[in-house]
Amino acid sequence: MTSAMIDLYCPKCGARYSADERRQLCTFEGAPLLVDYDLAKAAKTMTKASLAGREPSMWRYSELSPLRDPAARVSLGEMMTPIIDLPRLSQKYGIALSLKDEALLPTGSFKARGAAVGVSRAKELGVTELAMPTNGNAGGAWGAYAARAGIRAHVIIPQGAPAVNRLEAVMTGADVRLIDGLISDAGRVVAKEVAEHGWYDASTLKEPYRIEGKKTIGLELAEQFGWDVPDAIVYPTGGGVGLIGIDKALRELYAMGLIGPRMPKMIAVQASGCAPIVKAFDEGAKESVMWQNAHSVAFGVNVPKALGDFLVLESIARTGGAAVAVEDDELLERQREISAAEGVFVCPEGGAVLAGALALLRRGVIQPGDRVLLINTATGLKYPDIPYATPPFVERQGA
């Protein structure tokens, strides 16, 4: 049950790089690097029967993990997150809705997956300091795992990011600095300081291993669906690493003979105030352009330009999926609807995926009766400053 990792490759030009050296982007294209595996080798030991006896965590897929030495694993107790059926909403809307709840991971969000694997590989490669921009959840997660690994983390966060996430990064001992701007502005600060100090750049898709952690969402859901896949997977898309990772995982499982050729429609949901991938999809473009004046209460999708946008758009096109933008008012309404109808306090981005699914149901991209999996990326408890509508509190009189 050892890693079947071979090397790294550029998805644009095909250039190959050693996985046993620190690598960031393709030298020729400046594109993200992806991990390649010997899938025939992995298939010999990663079987349905063998998985039945393994630990119920994201580390159970060791053959498809980039970690060479299991002793380098940096863990805070990651679990396989549950898929929760949404029966009331399914009956209401006529589609079989379920939700994969990433809120139950350490640090309260799906970012724990990427941080666990990314920090583990950084440790294995001898990294002692790393830097990254973040909209919030990633900074808290990478701060926590870096602390666990004994790595110094430098985190640059926009001032508008949720206060809980800023606090989380501070409490884990990271060097946290706020900037007046967006995550793209924070990224420019990180790039400058990485060049000056030689730190490891842990920005989204500027190292190859965060995506391998996010990929475990796809590995888990295939197993949880009985080695089948839903008809559509709806993902809140900022940097898009999770969507790319899920797609990568399912294609690897197919190559290993663990699932059939049918793939779910990959659906990217963005906010109307920041929808570069939706615009590119609508125009038939292969890459997005920088979105001006980006804004949304769903801070996780407030990314004006994603480095891996071309991979998101390829995944959507390959699977017959779609990209859709929703208004802030609607995503907040759907956030409350999920929470009130099904008892799961999702994050604003979790509300966005329901809003996006319903928009595509109206358009006919999602069909009545389809099995639709929503990805909730974090707990709603991390967003106390969101301008929710005033809840119907009742003041009790007397003692």
N, C-alpha and C positions, 0 to 999 in steps of 0.2 A: 504494500500500500504506500509506495513512494511516488513522488511527483513524476509525471511523464513529460514535464516541460522540456522542450528542445532548445528554443531560442526566441528572440524577438524579431518581429517583422513589421515593415511599413505597409499599411493597407493601401497606400497610394501608388508606390513605385515597386514594392516587393523587396526592397533592400533588407538584408538580414544582419542581425547584431547578436553578440553574445549576451546571454541572460546572466552571466556571472560577473559582469562589469556594471557599474553605474551608467545607465543610459536614460536619457530624457526624451528627446524627439528625434525623428529621422534627420540625419545630417543633410540629406538632399532636398526633402520636401517640407521640413519643419512640421511634419504631421505626427500625431500620436503613434506610439509603437504598441503593438498587441503581442500577447504571449501565444506561442504556438506549442502544441502538444503532439506527442506520438499517440494518436488516438487508438491505434491498433493495440499498442502496448497497454494503454489504460483500460481498454475493454476486457483484457484478460483477468483483471482482478476487481475492477469496479463493475460488478454485476448486480442484478436485482436481488439475488440471493445473499450476496455478501453485504450489501447495504442494509439488509434487514437486521443485521446484528451489530451495526456500528452505533457510535454515540449519536444522540439526537441533536446535533449541532451543525453549524455551517462548515465545520472542519471535517465532516464525514466523507467529503469528496476529495480525498488527499491526492488522488491521481490527477485531478484537474485543478490542483492548487500549485502556485509557483514556488511554494516553500520547499527548498531543498532539504533542510534539516528540521525535523519536527521539534527539536529542542529550542529553535529560534521563535517558536510560536508566542505571540503576545496576545493574551486573551483576558477578557473580563467576564467570561461566562456566556458567550453568544449561544443562542438557541435557534432551533428551527422555528420560525414564526408561524403562527396558525393561519389557516384560511377559514374565514368566518362566513357562513352563509348569511344572506340578507333577505329573509323570507318575506317580510312585509313590503319592502321596496320592490322585490321581484314580482310580487303579486300586483302591486300598484302599477308597475311600468311594463309588465309583460316580457321581461327578459330575466334569465337566471343569473342574478347578481351575487357575487361573493367578493370578499375583501381580504387581501393579505396584509396583516397588521404588523408593520415594522416598528410600531411604537414600543413593543415589548423587548427590544434589544437594549443592551447597555447604552447609556447616554440618551435613550428615548427616541432614537431615530435610525433609519436605514443607513446613515453615514457610518455607523459602527462597523458594518461589513467591510467597506472600503478601507477604513482606518485600521482595522485589525490585520488585514492582509498587507496593506501598504506599509504599515509600521513594522510588521514582522519581516518583510523583505528588506526594508531600509536597515533594520538591525542586522540582518543576515549579511548585508552588503557593507557593513561597517559605518553606517551613517551615525553621526553624533549630534548634528543640528539640522533642522528642516524648517522651511518657511512655506506659507500658503495664504492665499486670500480666501475669504469665506463670506457667505451670506448668513452664517450662524451655526447651523447644526454640524457642519463639517469641522468647524473650528473647535467646537466642544468635543467632538469625537476624536479628532487627531490629537488635541491637547491631552485627553485622557489616556489614549493608548501610547502616546509619546512619553508621558509621565511613567506609565507602567514599564516601558522599555528603557527608561533612563536616557531618553533623547530630548534635547532642548528644542522646543517648538516656538516659532515666531509666527503669530497669527495677525493678519491685517483684516479689519472688519469695518464695513461701512457704518456710519453713525446710526443709520436707520434700522439696522438689524435688531431683531428681538432682544430685549435686555436680558432675558434668561439665558440666551445662548452666549452673550458676551460674558455674563457672570460665570457660566460653566467653564469657558476657556480660561478665565482668570483664576478660578479656584483650582484648576488642574496644574497651575504653575507655569502656563505658557506666557511668553512675552506678547501681550495683547496691545495693539494700537488701533485706534479708531481713525478713520479718514472721512472727509467730507466728500462723498461721491458714491459710486456704485461698485459692484464687485470687479468690474473691468478696470476701474481706477485703482482698486486695491491690488489687482494683478500687476499693474505697472510698477507699483511700489515693490512688490515681491521680486519681480524680474530684476529690478535695479539692485536690490540688496543681495539677491542670490549671486549676481555677477560680482559684486563688491567683496562678499564674504566667503563665497564658495559653499554656501549652504545647499542642501538637497532641496530641489524645488518640488514640493508636494502639491502644486496646483492641479486642478482637474485635468486629467489626461496628459499632464506633462511628466508623469511617471507611469509606467505600464501596469502597476499592480493594484491600484484602487479598483479598476474595472473587474479584476479577478475576484475581489471580495464581493462587489455588487452582483457579479455573475451568479453567485450562489442563490439569489432569489429565483432565478430560472431553473437551477438544478432542483431546488426544493419543490417548486410548484409542479414540476413534471412528476415528481414522485407522489406528491399530495393529490394529484389528479389521476392517480393510478396508471402512470406512464402514458397518459394521454395529455392533451393540452386544451385549454379553453378556446372558444371561438375568437375572443378578442382579449387583449391585455391593455388596460388603459393606465397610462403612466404620466405623472406631472413632470413636465420637462423643462429644466433649466439648462444645466450642462449636458444632461442627457445620458450620463454614464450608466445609470441603472437600466435604461431602455437598451442601450448598446450591449450591456452585459447580459441581460436576459436573452436577447437575440443570439449572442455568441454561445451562451450555454445550451440553448435548444438546438442549435446547429451542430454543436459538438456531440450532444446526446444522440442526435440522428445519425451522425457518422459512426457512432459506436454501436448502433443498432438497438438503443434503449427506448427510442420513440419512433413513430412512423414519420412519413414525409410531410404530413399536414402540419402547417404552422399557424399559430394564432395571428390575427391581424394586430400589428403593433400600432398603437394609437398614442400620439403625443398630444398632451393638453398643455396649453400655455394661457397666460392672462392676456386680455385684450390690450392692456397697457404695456405689454412686453411680449411680442409674439413673432420674433424673427424666423423661427423654424416654420411656423404656420404660413407666414408670407412666402417663404421660399417654396414650401410645398404647393401652395396655391398657384405660384408662378411657374412651377415645373423646374425650378433651379436646383442645382446639385449642392450648393452651399448657401448660407444665409448672409445677410449684410448687417452691419451694426445697427441696432435699434436705437433711435434717438429718444431721449426723455423717458426712459424706461421707468415704469412704476407699477406696483401691485401690492396689495396687502398680503398676498401669498409670496413671501419674500424668497422662498426657495426656487421659484420659477422666474425671478426677476434678474435674468442673465441676458444682457443685450446682444452678446455674440458668443456662441459656444465653439470651442476649439474642435470638438468632435461632431459639429453639425452635419457634415457630409455623411458620417456613419449613421446618424439618426435618420436622415432622409433616405439613405440606402435601405435601412431596415424597414422603414415604412413602405417604400416602393416594392421591395422584395416580397412582402407579406400581404400586399393589397390593403394596407392600413390607411391611416389618415392622420392629419394634424388639425387641431381645432382650438380656437381661442374662446375664452369665456370671460364675462364681466365679473369684476370683484363682488358686486352685490349678489350675483347669482351663486358664485362659489361659496360665499358665506352662508347663503340660504341653504344650499345643499349640504354644507358642513353641519349645520344644525339639524337638517332633516335626517341625515345618517345617524347622528348622535341620539336624537329623540326617538326615532323609529326602531333602532337596533341596539342602542346602548353602548355604542363604540364612539368615544370622544376623539374624532379624527382631527387632524390638523387642517388648516385652510387649503393646503394642496390636496388633501383627501377629499374635501368638498369639491375642488376643481375637477377631479376625475369623474365624479358622478355627473356633474354639470356637462362635462364633455361627452360622456357616454350618452346622455339623454339628447344632446344636440345631434349626435350622429345617428341615434335611433330615428329621430325625426327626418333626417336626410336619407335614411335607408342604407347607410354604411353598416350599421348594426341592425340585424333583423330580429323581429319578434321571436322569442324562444331561444335566442343565442345565449351561450354561457359566457358571461362577461366578468373578467377578474379585474377589480379595482386595486391599485397599489396605494395604500396609505403610508406615507413616508415617515410620519412622526406623531407623537402624542399631541393632542390639542392643548395639553397643560403647559406646553412651552411657549404659548402665544397669548399671554394675558393682556397684552397691550393692543390687540387687534380691536378695531372699532366695531364690536358686535352691536346689533340692535339691543336695546335695553330689555333684559329678560323679565318675565312677569313675576317679579318677586312680590310677595305679600307680607306686609309688616304685621306682626302679631301684636295685639294690644293686651296689656296686663301681664301679670306674672303667671 
